Amino acid sequence: MTKYIMLMGTASHVGKSILAAALCRVFWRKGRKVAPFKAQNMALNSFVTADGLEMGRAQVVQAQGAKIPPQIEMNPVLLKPTGNASSQVVIMGKPVGVMSAREYHKGYSLKAFAAVKEAAAKLSAEFDTIVIEGAGSPAEVNLKDNDIVNMRVAKLLNAPVLLIADIDRGGALAAVVGTLELLDEDERALIKGIIINKFRGDVSLFNPAVEFLTKKTGKPVIGVMPHIENLGIEDEDSVSLEDKKANGTGDIDIAVIRLPKISNFTDFDSLAAEDDVNLRYVSAANELKSADLIILPGSKNTSEDLCWLFEGGMAAAIKETAAPIAGICGGYQMLGRQVRDPLHTESAADFTAGLNLLPMITTFTAEKLTSQVRAKCAENFCFLGQKISVNNLAGYEIHMGQTEFENGAAHPLVITERRGERLECGEGLIFDGRIFGTYIHGIFDNDDFRRDFLNALRIKKGLPPMEKRRNFAAERERNFERLADVAQKYLDIDKIEEIMASMRGAK
């Protein structure tokens, strides 16, 4: 019989995603066949499965912790905010439309729960252990009736719940007590323990608080997890951008434009991990002056973010700079002459002027392309005078729109495989040897490509190229092991297993 453990928080961004990844790795170490599950994820960081379905990256990270390929059942409902209190709704990996918050919560969410039940049943048939993540707080009384990610899931699976509070933000004890007070009696009964997260300093000094919580709530404190510096594992969503501070020590200064609708900013985590890189997220034009590279990231609303660039003076600063520029997905589209939207998929405007730095025009269509791809560098890929030649690139595409190029446009990449099918298809664009764009998310996660790209920047700056090449995947794996070590040291894993064994699973 499948065993479950569910992690809920007293608020958003208390560390549920990372703790779920930790437990996935801990249970994998114990020989379990474990999978993560989150019924509904609201995120702009998404991923494409091998069969071309879109899901939240948090569950992809947790699947990496469990050492299994991500599959769509791990995140059956994905909400991708588009602005103005609305989101694109993605069910089982496919978009079904854009809905306002009222439309979704008051009418559609309970219909979407059918997909949640189907996904949970499939995972339960395939895995012996499931680590479930909630969202936000289960005690939001204005949302509870239509909530499909917290207590409704716990009741569906008869899953025991651990309540997590982030002590680093203050008020953790009050948050725990208040959350339990606001739950209904049957919901409160499903809370089987408490975890205090992100503690700094001497944990023994927290013992009086542990005793207080146990006595006040009648719930055991399962552990006090310390704050882990430089964890190197992806966090929840764009809120974690607040925690991404430039280290200020790298030779190469990279400025990523922090678009209002920025998506998939995790594309640049591998760059930030390099010793010679100082990567920072910027919102003002004057922050671009010292940059050795400017990156335009993905966007959930390319048209609106383009308007933001022009209105705030950022577009003028980008167009005037002599620095190299890279655009990924939506950022790539922005570098073109124009973005057309005849179906008004993103805005009421028929078209929006682009930055006019790449000779291309993008027209939005109703269908979204979602594919895992493999690619290679084309023979003509020359960046800043340096030839880049890497033949085994992996990544994925998530975009709406068809891009047309002017005659003579140079594609620096060739897609060699899409969804497992072999092909030869030119991809991306490079202009003047310094302006580069591509639809491929995760391209910088390829170690050889990343280092060759950075070395071109180093040479332009008069610095010698670095020969050492980091293995980003191996480093991430070591970080999972470090996370699991900390979890096993500071959490009572035996008690968690006892709690899991005490529940009979889905009713």
N, C-alpha and C positions, 0 to 999 in steps of 0.2 A: 504494500500500500504506500502511495506517495505521501511523503511528509512535507509540511509547509512551515515556513517562518516568514512573518510579514514585518516590515519596518515602516513605521509611521513617524511623523515628526510633529513637534509642537508648532512648527512654522515651516515655510519654505527655506531651502538652502541651509539645513542644519547638518547635512552630511549623510543623508539617507543613501544616495547613489553610491558613494564611496564605501560605506559600510556594507551595502548589499554586495558590492564587488569583493570586499574582504571576505564575507561569509561564503560567497561562491568559491573562492580559492581555498578557504579552510576546509569546506566540505569535499572539494575535489581532492585535497591532500588525504582525506580520510577514505578515499576510494568510492565516493558517491558519484552517481550520475546526476549532476546538478544543473539546473537551468534558472536563469533570472526571469522575472515576469513583472511588467508594469502595465496595468490595464489601459491607462490613458496617460500620455506624456504630452505636456505643452512645451515645445522646444523649437528653436530654429537651427539647432545642430542635428542634422539627420544623416543617414547612411543608406546605402542600397545593398540589399542582400544579393546572393548569387543568382536568384531568380528574378531580379529586377524590381523588388518591392521596397518601399521606403519605410524606415523606422527610426526612432530616436537613438542618438548615439550613446546615451547613458546605458541602454540595455546591450548595446554592442560591446561597450567596455566591460560590463558585467559578464557577458558571454566569454570575453577574453579571459576574465578571471576564472571562469569555469572550464576553460580550454575546449570550447565547442564553437562551431560556426554559428553566427547569429541567424535566427530565423524569425519570420514576421510574427509568429504567435507570441513572441516575447514582449511585443508592444503592439497590440492590435489596433489601438486608437492613438493617432498622433494629431495634435493641434498645432498648426504653424501660424503664429500671429502675423497678420498682414497690416495691422494698424486700425485705428478708429474702432477699438473694441470688437474686432472681428478676426476670424482665423480661417485658414484653409483646413478643412477636415479630411483627414486621411484614414480610411478604414481598411484594415488588413493590407496596408501597403499601397492603396490606390486612392487618389483624391476623389471626393464625392461632391465637393463644392466649397464655397466660401460662405460662412455663416456669422452673423453677429453673436455676441455672447448671449444675448437673450434668446435668439433662435435656437442656439445649441443647448443651453442649460434648461430652457423651459419646454423644449419640444423634441430635440433629437437625441440627447444623451442617453436616455433610457432605451431608445431604439438601438443605439450603438452598443448597448450592453449585451445584445445578442452575440456580437462578434467577440466580446470579452469572454463570455461563457464558452463559446466554441474554441477559442484559443486556449483557455485554461484547461479544458477537457483534453485537447490534443497534447499539451505539454505533460499533463498528469499521466497520460497513457505512455509517454516516451521516457520520462525521467522519474527517478525515485525520490528526488529532493528538489523543491522549488523555493527559491528565495524571492519574495514578493516585495516590491517597493510601492509605497503609497505616494501621495502628492500633497504638497502644502500641509494643511492641518485637517484632521478628521472632525474638528470641532467648529468648523465654519457653519454656523446655524443657518445662514442664508443660502447655503449651497447644498446642505446635506440631503434634502429630499431628492435631488437629481444627481447626486454624486455617484460616479461609477468606478472610482479608483481607490477608495479607502474602505470604509466599513462594509459597503455592499459586497466588495470582493472578499473581505475577511469572513463574512457570514456565508457567502457562496461556498467557500472552500473549508469552512470551519477552521480557519488558520489562526494560530496564536500570534499575537502582536507584541512587538517590542516598541516602546515609545522613546523617541530620541529627542534630546534637547541639546542645543548648542550653547555651552557655557561661555564661549568666547564673546557672544553678543550681549551677555548680561541677562538677568532675570530668568535663568533656567529653572530654578526651583518653582517659582511662581507659574511659569509656563506649563510645567508638568502638572502641578496641582490644578491649575485652571482648566487645562485640557481635559483631564479626567472628570472634573466637576461638570463640564458641559456635555459630556457623552451620556447617552441613555444607559440604563442599567445593564442591558444585554450587551451593549457595545463595550462598556467598562469591563465587563467580565472577560472579554476577549483580550484585554491588555494583560499580558502575563509577566511583564518586566519593563525596566527602565534602563536606558543607556544615556550617560552623560558624555557628550562628545566635545572634542577640541580643547581639552583641559591643558593649561600651561602651568608649569611649576611642579611643586611637590604634591603628588596625589594624596599622600597621607593626611595632608591638611584639610582634605575634603571629607574625611570620615564622618565628622559631625553632621554634615549635610546629607550623607548617605543614610545615616541612622534616622535623621528627620524624615527624609522622603519615604523610607520603608515604613516608619510608624504612621505617618500622615496618610499615606495612600494605600497601605496594605500590599504594595507591590514591591518585589525585590529589585534592587539595583544590580543589574547583570554585569555592569562594568563601567569604568571611567576611562574613555579613550583619550590619549594625549593628542595634542595638536602635532601633526607630522609635517615638518618642514620639507619643501622641495619634493613633494610626493611623486610628481611626474606621471600622474594618472589623471585622465580627463575628468573634470567636474561636471556639474549638472547642466547649466545653460548659460546664456549671456550674462546672467547675474554674476557669474564667477569671473567675468572680465574685470570686475572691481578688484579681484585679488591678483590679477596679472600685472605686476609692477615691473618696469624695465630695470635691469640690473645695473645699467650704466657703465659696464666694464668692457664690453665687446668692441673689437676694432670696427666692425661693420654695424652701422646704425640703420635699422629698418623701421619705417613708420607705416603701420597698418591703419588705414582710414576707418575710424569707428563710425560706420554708417548707422543711422537710426534703426534700420531694419537688418542689421548685420546678421548673416547666417554662416554656419560652419566655420567659425573662427578657429576651431581646432585644427584647421588646415595648416596652421602656422606654429603649432606646438613644437614640431620637430626643428624648425628654424630657431625658435627661442631656446631650445635645449643646447644649441651649439655654443662652445666656449667663446668663439670670436664674434658672437652676435649679441647686439643690444636691440631687442625687439620691443616696441612700444605701440600702444593704441592711441591715436590722436583724433581730436575733434575740431581743432582750429588750424587755420591756414598757416599761422606763424610757426606752428610746430613742425612744419615740413622742411624748414630751412637747412637743417644740418643732416638731413636723411641721405644715406647712400643708396637706398632703395625705397620706393613708395609702392605699397601694395593696396590695390582696391579689392576687397574681399567679396564673397558672395552676399546676396541680398534677397530677402523675401519679397521686396517690392522695388524692383530696379527703377521704375519710373519715378516714384516718390523720392527715392534716395538720390537720383540724378538731380531732381529739383533742389534737394537740400544742398547738394554740392555747389550748385550755381548761386543759390540764395545766400549762403554763408561765406562766399569768397573762396571756398576750397577749390572749386573748378578752375578759377583763374590761376591760383597758385600751382595747381598740378600742370596746367598747360604751359606755364612760364618756366617751370623747373627744368634744369638740365640733368637732373637725376634720372636714373633708370626707373622704369615703371613696370609693374606686373599686375595683371588683372586675372582673377579667378572667377569663373562662372558669371554671376551678375556683374561683378567688377569688370570682367572681360567685355560684356555687352556695353557697359558704360563708356568704354574706350572708343567705341565706334562712332560713326557719324550721326546715327539716329536710332532710336528705339521706337518701333511702331506697335500700336496696340489696337488694331481694328475691331477686335471683339471686346475691348475694354475689360480685359482680364485683371488689370492692375489699377487702372485709373480711368477717369472720364475723358481724358485726352486721347486723340487719335494717334499722336506721336509726341515724343519728347526728344529734344536735341541732345546728342551725346557730346562727349569731350572732343570728338573729331581728331583723335590721335591714331586710330587704326582705320584703314580703308574698308569698312564693312557696315552693313545695316542689319539689324535684328528685328524680326517681326514675330510678335507673340502669337502663339496658337493655343487652342484649347487643350491639347494633349501635352503631358509632361513626359520627358525622356528620363528614364531611370535605369541605369545599366552599370554593372561592373565592367571595367575595360582593362585591356593590356595595350601598351603602346611602345613605340620606340622613337628616338630622335631621328628627324629627317637629315639627309646629307647636308642640307643648307642651314642647319641650326647653328647660328653663330651669334652669341650674346656678348656684347661689348668687345667684339673682336676676338673672342675665344670660342673655338668650336666645342660644342657639347655633343657627345656621342654616347648615349646609353640605350641599350637595346631591350631591356626587360623592365619596363615601367608598369606599375599597377596603380589603379585608382578607380574612381567611379564618377558617373555623370548624374546630376539632378538639375534639370533646367527645362523651362518652357521657352519656346521660340526657335525659329529657324534663322540662321545667320547666313547672309549672302555677301560674297567678297568681290571687290573690284578686280579687274584683270591684272594678273601679275602679282597678286597677293601671295606671300610666301608662308606656307604652313610649316612650322618648325617641328611638328610631331606627326606621327602616323599611327593611327589606331590599328592594331593588328588582331584584336579579338574583342568582341562585344557579346556579353552573355554567353560565353563559351563558343561563339561562332567566329571562325576565321574570316578576316577581311583585310583590305588595305585602303585606309581612308585618311586623307589629310585632316589634321586637327590643329586648331589654334592659329595664332598669327604672330608674326614678329615684324617690326617696322623700325628702320633706321638702326638696327642692331641693339636698341635699348628699350623698346616698348614691346612687351611680351604679354600675350593673353592666351588663356586656355579654359576649356570647360571641365578639365579633369580635376576633381577634388582629390586631395591626398597626394598630389604629385611631389610635394616636398618631403613626403614620408619615405621616398625612395632615396636611399643613402647616397649612391653615386651621383644621382642627378642633383641632389641638394648641395653636395660638396663642390661639384663642378660649377654650379650656379654661383655659389658663394665665392669660390676662387676667382671667378671672372670679376666679381665686385672688388675683391682684394687687389687684384692686379691693376684694375682701373684706379684704385686709390694709392697705388705705389707700394703695396704690401706684397710679400712673397706668398704664393699659394700654400695652403696647408695640405700636407700629405695624409695626415691621420683622418680616417673616415669612421664616423660613429655608426654603430649598429643600433638604430633607433628601436627596432622591434625587440632586440635582446635587452636593451636598457629598460624598456617598458616591462618585460617579463621579470627582470630583477626587482623592479618596483612593486609588482604584484606580490612577489615573494616577501619583500620587506613589509608590505601592508598586512599580509597574512600573519607574519611573525608578530607584529604589534597587536593584531586582533587576538591572537592566541594567548598573548601575554596578559592583556588587560581586560579581556572579556571572559566570562565564565562559560566557556564553550560546552562543558559538561552539563551545566544548568540549561543552556539553550537546547541541547539535544534531549534533555529530560522533558522540557516543555513541549518540544515537537512530538515526542513519543506519547505524551499524555493526551494529545488531540487525535481523534480518529479520522481526520481528513474530511473531505467533502461529504455533506449530508445527502 
